Amino acid sequence: MARLPLALIVVLAVWCTPALAEMTVAKRGDLELRAREKGGRLCITLLRKGRYYQGEACGSVPRSPHRPQLVEG
């Protein structure tokens, strides 16, 4: 799980245009990290292979793609 903060920074760096649908932003082994905008907030969902839900956290959408944003679950 030490790679989750790194993956979150990658998500926020890529998040320069609003996405209409959920997108996969990182994969590691059987884990998949997805991001989407929901109600004006950035939501990160962690899935295990086979679409087994592991958790979700939401936070405000960053003002700049170069500025990391902390999303707590």
Biopython code that builds the backbone (N, CA, C, O; Angstrom):
import numpy as np
from Bio.PDB.StructureBuilder import StructureBuilder

atoms = [
    (1, "MET", "N", (0.810, -1.195, 0.000)),
    (1, "MET", "CA", (0.000, 0.000, 0.000)),
    (1, "MET", "C", (0.858, 1.266, 0.000)),
    (1, "MET", "O", (0.319, 2.369, -0.083)),
    (2, "ALA", "N", (2.167, 1.130, 0.090)),
    (2, "ALA", "CA", (3.030, 2.309, 0.066)),
    (2, "ALA", "C", (2.991, 2.995, -1.296)),
    (2, "ALA", "O", (3.353, 4.167, -1.406)),
    (3, "ARG", "N", (2.569, 2.297, -2.309)),
    (3, "ARG", "CA", (2.507, 2.869, -3.654)),
    (3, "ARG", "C", (1.216, 3.657, -3.884)),
    (3, "ARG", "O", (1.110, 4.377, -4.877)),
    (4, "LEU", "N", (0.239, 3.536, -2.990)),
    (4, "LEU", "CA", (-1.018, 4.256, -3.154)),
    (4, "LEU", "C", (-0.819, 5.766, -3.172)),
    (4, "LEU", "O", (-1.411, 6.422, -4.029)),
    (5, "PRO", "N", (-0.012, 6.372, -2.266)),
    (5, "PRO", "CA", (0.214, 7.820, -2.359)),
    (5, "PRO", "C", (0.876, 8.228, -3.677)),
    (5, "PRO", "O", (0.543, 9.272, -4.237)),
    (6, "LEU", "N", (1.795, 7.425, -4.167)),
    (6, "LEU", "CA", (2.428, 7.711, -5.456)),
    (6, "LEU", "C", (1.394, 7.658, -6.576)),
    (6, "LEU", "O", (1.385, 8.519, -7.455)),
    (7, "ALA", "N", (0.532, 6.658, -6.545)),
    (7, "ALA", "CA", (-0.516, 6.535, -7.560)),
    (7, "ALA", "C", (-1.475, 7.718, -7.486)),
    (7, "ALA", "O", (-1.951, 8.192, -8.517)),
    (8, "LEU", "N", (-1.760, 8.197, -6.288)),
    (8, "LEU", "CA", (-2.639, 9.348, -6.120)),
    (8, "LEU", "C", (-2.025, 10.599, -6.740)),
    (8, "LEU", "O", (-2.736, 11.398, -7.348)),
    (9, "ILE", "N", (-0.733, 10.775, -6.595)),
    (9, "ILE", "CA", (-0.055, 11.920, -7.216)),
    (9, "ILE", "C", (-0.120, 11.813, -8.733)),
    (9, "ILE", "O", (-0.314, 12.814, -9.423)),
    (10, "VAL", "N", (0.042, 10.593, -9.254)),
    (10, "VAL", "CA", (-0.059, 10.384, -10.700)),
    (10, "VAL", "C", (-1.464, 10.731, -11.181)),
    (10, "VAL", "O", (-1.628, 11.376, -12.217)),
    (11, "VAL", "N", (-2.472, 10.303, -10.433)),
    (11, "VAL", "CA", (-3.857, 10.606, -10.790)),
    (11, "VAL", "C", (-4.059, 12.109, -10.880)),
    (11, "VAL", "O", (-4.637, 12.611, -11.844)),
    (12, "LEU", "N", (-3.587, 12.808, -9.890)),
    (12, "LEU", "CA", (-3.799, 14.254, -9.848)),
    (12, "LEU", "C", (-2.994, 14.989, -10.905)),
    (12, "LEU", "O", (-3.421, 16.038, -11.388)),
    (13, "ALA", "N", (-1.846, 14.460, -11.267)),
    (13, "ALA", "CA", (-1.042, 15.089, -12.314)),
    (13, "ALA", "C", (-1.688, 14.914, -13.689)),
    (13, "ALA", "O", (-1.555, 15.779, -14.555)),
    (14, "VAL", "N", (-2.385, 13.801, -13.887)),
    (14, "VAL", "CA", (-3.030, 13.517, -15.162)),
    (14, "VAL", "C", (-4.389, 14.209, -15.263)),
    (14, "VAL", "O", (-4.929, 14.361, -16.359)),
    (15, "TRP", "N", (-4.927, 14.616, -14.157)),
    (15, "TRP", "CA", (-6.285, 15.145, -14.072)),
    (15, "TRP", "C", (-6.348, 16.600, -14.541)),
    (15, "TRP", "O", (-6.682, 17.475, -13.743)),
    (16, "CYS", "N", (-6.043, 16.880, -15.787)),
    (16, "CYS", "CA", (-6.033, 18.259, -16.267)),
    (16, "CYS", "C", (-7.316, 18.636, -16.983)),
    (16, "CYS", "O", (-7.606, 19.824, -17.131)),
    (17, "THR", "N", (-8.097, 17.656, -17.434)),
    (17, "THR", "CA", (-9.393, 17.939, -18.041)),
    (17, "THR", "C", (-10.446, 17.105, -17.333)),
    (17, "THR", "O", (-10.173, 15.972, -16.936)),
    (18, "PRO", "N", (-11.646, 17.647, -17.169)),
    (18, "PRO", "CA", (-12.677, 16.875, -16.482)),
    (18, "PRO", "C", (-13.069, 15.637, -17.282)),
    (18, "PRO", "O", (-13.257, 15.710, -18.497)),
    (19, "ALA", "N", (-13.188, 14.532, -16.618)),
    (19, "ALA", "CA", (-13.563, 13.280, -17.266)),
    (19, "ALA", "C", (-15.052, 13.034, -17.065)),
    (19, "ALA", "O", (-15.592, 13.282, -15.987)),
    (20, "LEU", "N", (-15.698, 12.553, -18.093)),
    (20, "LEU", "CA", (-17.113, 12.264, -17.994)),
    (20, "LEU", "C", (-17.349, 10.856, -17.467)),
    (20, "LEU", "O", (-18.396, 10.579, -16.882)),
    (21, "ALA", "N", (-16.392, 9.975, -17.669)),
    (21, "ALA", "CA", (-16.534, 8.587, -17.244)),
    (21, "ALA", "C", (-15.354, 8.204, -16.357)),
    (21, "ALA", "O", (-14.326, 8.880, -16.320)),
    (22, "GLU", "N", (-15.539, 7.110, -15.656)),
    (22, "GLU", "CA", (-14.471, 6.586, -14.811)),
    (22, "GLU", "C", (-13.318, 6.114, -15.683)),
    (22, "GLU", "O", (-13.544, 5.493, -16.722)),
    (23, "MET", "N", (-12.073, 6.402, -15.272)),
    (23, "MET", "CA", (-10.918, 5.973, -16.044)),
    (23, "MET", "C", (-9.925, 5.271, -15.126)),
    (23, "MET", "O", (-9.750, 5.650, -13.968)),
    (24, "THR", "N", (-9.279, 4.238, -15.667)),
    (24, "THR", "CA", (-8.234, 3.541, -14.941)),
    (24, "THR", "C", (-6.969, 4.381, -15.029)),
    (24, "THR", "O", (-6.526, 4.738, -16.121)),
    (25, "VAL", "N", (-6.388, 4.696, -13.868)),
    (25, "VAL", "CA", (-5.212, 5.558, -13.849)),
    (25, "VAL", "C", (-3.953, 4.825, -13.404)),
    (25, "VAL", "O", (-2.846, 5.304, -13.649)),
    (26, "ALA", "N", (-4.101, 3.672, -12.754)),
    (26, "ALA", "CA", (-2.929, 2.911, -12.331)),
    (26, "ALA", "C", (-3.308, 1.449, -12.129)),
    (26, "ALA", "O", (-4.420, 1.136, -11.704)),
    (27, "LYS", "N", (-2.366, 0.555, -12.439)),
    (27, "LYS", "CA", (-2.542, -0.880, -12.194)),
    (27, "LYS", "C", (-1.273, -1.403, -11.550)),
    (27, "LYS", "O", (-0.167, -1.024, -11.934)),
    (28, "ARG", "N", (-1.436, -2.264, -10.582)),
    (28, "ARG", "CA", (-0.303, -2.890, -9.909)),
    (28, "ARG", "C", (-0.733, -4.287, -9.493)),
    (28, "ARG", "O", (-1.530, -4.447, -8.568)),
    (29, "GLY", "N", (-0.207, -5.297, -10.173)),
    (29, "GLY", "CA", (-0.603, -6.668, -9.866)),
    (29, "GLY", "C", (-2.085, -6.851, -10.122)),
    (29, "GLY", "O", (-2.567, -6.588, -11.223)),
    (30, "ASP", "N", (-2.819, -7.308, -9.093)),
    (30, "ASP", "CA", (-4.256, -7.500, -9.260)),
    (30, "ASP", "C", (-5.071, -6.307, -8.760)),
    (30, "ASP", "O", (-6.295, -6.393, -8.667)),
    (31, "LEU", "N", (-4.400, -5.191, -8.435)),
    (31, "LEU", "CA", (-5.098, -3.984, -7.992)),
    (31, "LEU", "C", (-5.202, -2.967, -9.125)),
    (31, "LEU", "O", (-4.309, -2.861, -9.966)),
    (32, "GLU", "N", (-6.299, -2.226, -9.133)),
    (32, "GLU", "CA", (-6.554, -1.219, -10.160)),
    (32, "GLU", "C", (-7.101, 0.035, -9.470)),
    (32, "GLU", "O", (-8.012, -0.055, -8.647)),
    (33, "LEU", "N", (-6.554, 1.182, -9.802)),
    (33, "LEU", "CA", (-6.987, 2.451, -9.235)),
    (33, "LEU", "C", (-7.741, 3.220, -10.316)),
    (33, "LEU", "O", (-7.212, 3.447, -11.405)),
    (34, "ARG", "N", (-8.966, 3.617, -10.017)),
    (34, "ARG", "CA", (-9.792, 4.353, -10.977)),
    (34, "ARG", "C", (-10.164, 5.710, -10.406)),
    (34, "ARG", "O", (-10.285, 5.873, -9.192)),
    (35, "ALA", "N", (-10.343, 6.685, -11.293)),
    (35, "ALA", "CA", (-10.712, 8.036, -10.882)),
    (35, "ALA", "C", (-11.888, 8.514, -11.708)),
    (35, "ALA", "O", (-12.043, 8.148, -12.873)),
    (36, "ARG", "N", (-12.719, 9.345, -11.081)),
    (36, "ARG", "CA", (-13.826, 9.984, -11.791)),
    (36, "ARG", "C", (-14.261, 11.225, -11.022)),
    (36, "ARG", "O", (-13.979, 11.373, -9.833)),
    (37, "GLU", "N", (-14.943, 12.095, -11.716)),
    (37, "GLU", "CA", (-15.489, 13.285, -11.066)),
    (37, "GLU", "C", (-16.938, 12.983, -10.699)),
    (37, "GLU", "O", (-17.713, 12.495, -11.521)),
    (38, "LYS", "N", (-17.286, 13.278, -9.463)),
    (38, "LYS", "CA", (-18.614, 12.955, -8.959)),
    (38, "LYS", "C", (-19.098, 14.115, -8.101)),
    (38, "LYS", "O", (-18.578, 14.334, -7.007)),
    (39, "GLY", "N", (-20.073, 14.851, -8.579)),
    (39, "GLY", "CA", (-20.623, 15.965, -7.809)),
    (39, "GLY", "C", (-19.616, 17.071, -7.558)),
    (39, "GLY", "O", (-19.639, 17.684, -6.491)),
    (40, "GLY", "N", (-18.730, 17.344, -8.510)),
    (40, "GLY", "CA", (-17.728, 18.384, -8.342)),
    (40, "GLY", "C", (-16.555, 17.968, -7.474)),
    (40, "GLY", "O", (-15.746, 18.811, -7.085)),
    (41, "ARG", "N", (-16.448, 16.686, -7.163)),
    (41, "ARG", "CA", (-15.343, 16.161, -6.355)),
    (41, "ARG", "C", (-14.622, 15.075, -7.137)),
    (41, "ARG", "O", (-15.218, 14.423, -7.995)),
    (42, "LEU", "N", (-13.344, 14.879, -6.844)),
    (42, "LEU", "CA", (-12.543, 13.826, -7.456)),
    (42, "LEU", "C", (-12.653, 12.585, -6.576)),
    (42, "LEU", "O", (-12.322, 12.632, -5.391)),
    (43, "CYS", "N", (-13.116, 11.477, -7.149)),
    (43, "CYS", "CA", (-13.278, 10.232, -6.397)),
    (43, "CYS", "C", (-12.320, 9.177, -6.943)),
    (43, "CYS", "O", (-12.230, 8.966, -8.152)),
    (44, "ILE", "N", (-11.613, 8.524, -6.035)),
    (44, "ILE", "CA", (-10.645, 7.480, -6.338)),
    (44, "ILE", "C", (-11.210, 6.165, -5.818)),
    (44, "ILE", "O", (-11.600, 6.080, -4.654)),
    (45, "THR", "N", (-11.260, 5.136, -6.667)),
    (45, "THR", "CA", (-11.779, 3.829, -6.277)),
    (45, "THR", "C", (-10.691, 2.787, -6.469)),
    (45, "THR", "O", (-10.039, 2.751, -7.513)),
    (46, "LEU", "N", (-10.491, 1.943, -5.471)),
    (46, "LEU", "CA", (-9.519, 0.856, -5.540)),
    (46, "LEU", "C", (-10.278, -0.445, -5.760)),
    (46, "LEU", "O", (-11.182, -0.784, -4.996)),
    (47, "LEU", "N", (-9.899, -1.178, -6.822)),
    (47, "LEU", "CA", (-10.544, -2.447, -7.163)),
    (47, "LEU", "C", (-9.507, -3.564, -7.203)),
    (47, "LEU", "O", (-8.353, -3.348, -7.574)),
    (48, "ARG", "N", (-9.933, -4.740, -6.819)),
    (48, "ARG", "CA", (-9.102, -5.926, -6.958)),
    (48, "ARG", "C", (-9.537, -6.647, -8.227)),
    (48, "ARG", "O", (-10.678, -6.501, -8.665)),
    (49, "LYS", "N", (-8.640, -7.418, -8.815)),
    (49, "LYS", "CA", (-8.942, -8.143, -10.052)),
    (49, "LYS", "C", (-10.292, -8.862, -9.925)),
    (49, "LYS", "O", (-10.600, -9.445, -8.886)),
    (50, "GLY", "N", (-11.067, -8.812, -10.968)),
    (50, "GLY", "CA", (-12.390, -9.410, -10.925)),
    (50, "GLY", "C", (-13.436, -8.425, -10.435)),
    (50, "GLY", "O", (-14.563, -8.812, -10.125)),
    (51, "ARG", "N", (-13.064, -7.141, -10.363)),
    (51, "ARG", "CA", (-13.966, -6.058, -9.966)),
    (51, "ARG", "C", (-14.431, -6.141, -8.515)),
    (51, "ARG", "O", (-15.513, -5.657, -8.183)),
    (52, "TYR", "N", (-13.632, -6.741, -7.661)),
    (52, "TYR", "CA", (-13.955, -6.793, -6.245)),
    (52, "TYR", "C", (-13.628, -5.444, -5.617)),
    (52, "TYR", "O", (-12.464, -5.045, -5.605)),
    (53, "TYR", "N", (-14.613, -4.741, -5.101)),
    (53, "TYR", "CA", (-14.490, -3.390, -4.566)),
    (53, "TYR", "C", (-13.656, -3.377, -3.290)),
    (53, "TYR", "O", (-13.910, -4.164, -2.378)),
    (54, "GLN", "N", (-12.659, -2.487, -3.216)),
    (54, "GLN", "CA", (-11.791, -2.396, -2.049)),
    (54, "GLN", "C", (-11.987, -1.110, -1.253)),
    (54, "GLN", "O", (-11.625, -1.067, -0.077)),
    (55, "GLY", "N", (-12.544, -0.068, -1.851)),
    (55, "GLY", "CA", (-12.768, 1.179, -1.132)),
    (55, "GLY", "C", (-12.782, 2.373, -2.055)),
    (55, "GLY", "O", (-12.328, 2.300, -3.197)),
    (56, "GLU", "N", (-13.317, 3.494, -1.540)),
    (56, "GLU", "CA", (-13.404, 4.718, -2.321)),
    (56, "GLU", "C", (-13.152, 5.907, -1.411)),
    (56, "GLU", "O", (-13.531, 5.901, -0.240)),
    (57, "ALA", "N", (-12.509, 6.924, -1.963)),
    (57, "ALA", "CA", (-12.276, 8.175, -1.243)),
    (57, "ALA", "C", (-12.502, 9.324, -2.212)),
    (57, "ALA", "O", (-12.174, 9.220, -3.394)),
    (58, "CYS", "N", (-13.064, 10.424, -1.711)),
    (58, "CYS", "CA", (-13.336, 11.586, -2.547)),
    (58, "CYS", "C", (-12.731, 12.836, -1.908)),
    (58, "CYS", "O", (-12.623, 12.930, -0.685)),
    (59, "GLY", "N", (-12.344, 13.778, -2.736)),
    (59, "GLY", "CA", (-11.798, 15.048, -2.274)),
    (59, "GLY", "C", (-12.057, 16.108, -3.327)),
    (59, "GLY", "O", (-12.554, 15.806, -4.412)),
    (60, "SER", "N", (-11.726, 17.332, -3.014)),
    (60, "SER", "CA", (-11.972, 18.407, -3.973)),
    (60, "SER", "C", (-11.069, 18.249, -5.194)),
    (60, "SER", "O", (-9.959, 17.726, -5.101)),
    (61, "VAL", "N", (-11.570, 18.715, -6.343)),
    (61, "VAL", "CA", (-10.802, 18.655, -7.584)),
    (61, "VAL", "C", (-9.690, 19.693, -7.488)),
    (61, "VAL", "O", (-9.963, 20.847, -7.158)),
    (62, "PRO", "N", (-8.437, 19.315, -7.769)),
    (62, "PRO", "CA", (-7.336, 20.269, -7.668)),
    (62, "PRO", "C", (-7.496, 21.424, -8.654)),
    (62, "PRO", "O", (-8.007, 21.240, -9.759)),
    (63, "ARG", "N", (-7.061, 22.599, -8.252)),
    (63, "ARG", "CA", (-7.153, 23.783, -9.108)),
    (63, "ARG", "C", (-6.172, 23.718, -10.266)),
    (63, "ARG", "O", (-6.410, 24.311, -11.319)),
    (64, "SER", "N", (-5.075, 23.004, -10.079)),
    (64, "SER", "CA", (-4.046, 22.889, -11.106)),
    (64, "SER", "C", (-3.594, 21.434, -11.202)),
    (64, "SER", "O", (-3.491, 20.762, -10.175)),
    (65, "PRO", "N", (-3.322, 20.930, -12.402)),
    (65, "PRO", "CA", (-2.830, 19.560, -12.523)),
    (65, "PRO", "C", (-1.421, 19.394, -11.961)),
    (65, "PRO", "O", (-0.957, 18.269, -11.778)),
    (66, "HIS", "N", (-0.741, 20.499, -11.686)),
    (66, "HIS", "CA", (0.627, 20.449, -11.151)),
    (66, "HIS", "C", (0.654, 20.498, -9.634)),
    (66, "HIS", "O", (1.723, 20.405, -9.030)),
    (67, "ARG", "N", (-0.494, 20.643, -9.017)),
    (67, "ARG", "CA", (-0.580, 20.771, -7.567)),
    (67, "ARG", "C", (-1.234, 19.508, -6.991)),
    (67, "ARG", "O", (-2.411, 19.265, -7.257)),
    (68, "PRO", "N", (-0.512, 18.705, -6.217)),
    (68, "PRO", "CA", (-1.112, 17.488, -5.663)),
    (68, "PRO", "C", (-2.215, 17.826, -4.649)),
    (68, "PRO", "O", (-2.149, 18.844, -3.959)),
    (69, "GLN", "N", (-3.204, 16.975, -4.574)),
    (69, "GLN", "CA", (-4.325, 17.170, -3.664)),
    (69, "GLN", "C", (-4.461, 15.934, -2.783)),
    (69, "GLN", "O", (-4.419, 14.814, -3.292)),
    (70, "LEU", "N", (-4.619, 16.110, -1.488)),
    (70, "LEU", "CA", (-4.779, 14.996, -0.572)),
    (70, "LEU", "C", (-6.239, 14.552, -0.566)),
    (70, "LEU", "O", (-7.143, 15.363, -0.360)),
    (71, "VAL", "N", (-6.460, 13.260, -0.793)),
    (71, "VAL", "CA", (-7.799, 12.682, -0.748)),
    (71, "VAL", "C", (-7.782, 11.639, 0.360)),
    (71, "VAL", "O", (-7.052, 10.652, 0.275)),
    (72, "GLU", "N", (-8.581, 11.854, 1.394)),
    (72, "GLU", "CA", (-8.608, 10.945, 2.528)),
    (72, "GLU", "C", (-9.858, 10.079, 2.463)),
    (72, "GLU", "O", (-10.927, 10.534, 2.057)),
    (73, "GLY", "N", (-9.702, 8.819, 2.872)),
    (73, "GLY", "CA", (-10.808, 7.877, 2.806)),
    (73, "GLY", "C", (-11.514, 7.682, 4.063)),
    (73, "GLY", "O", (-12.468, 6.906, 4.121)),
]
sb = StructureBuilder()
sb.init_structure("model")
sb.init_model(0)
sb.init_chain("A")
sb.init_seg("    ")
for serial, (resi, resn, name, xyz) in enumerate(atoms, 1):
    if name == "N":
        sb.init_residue(resn, " ", resi, " ")
    sb.init_atom(name, np.array(xyz, "f"), 0.0, 1.0, " ", f" {name:<3s}", serial, name[0])
structure = sb.get_structure()
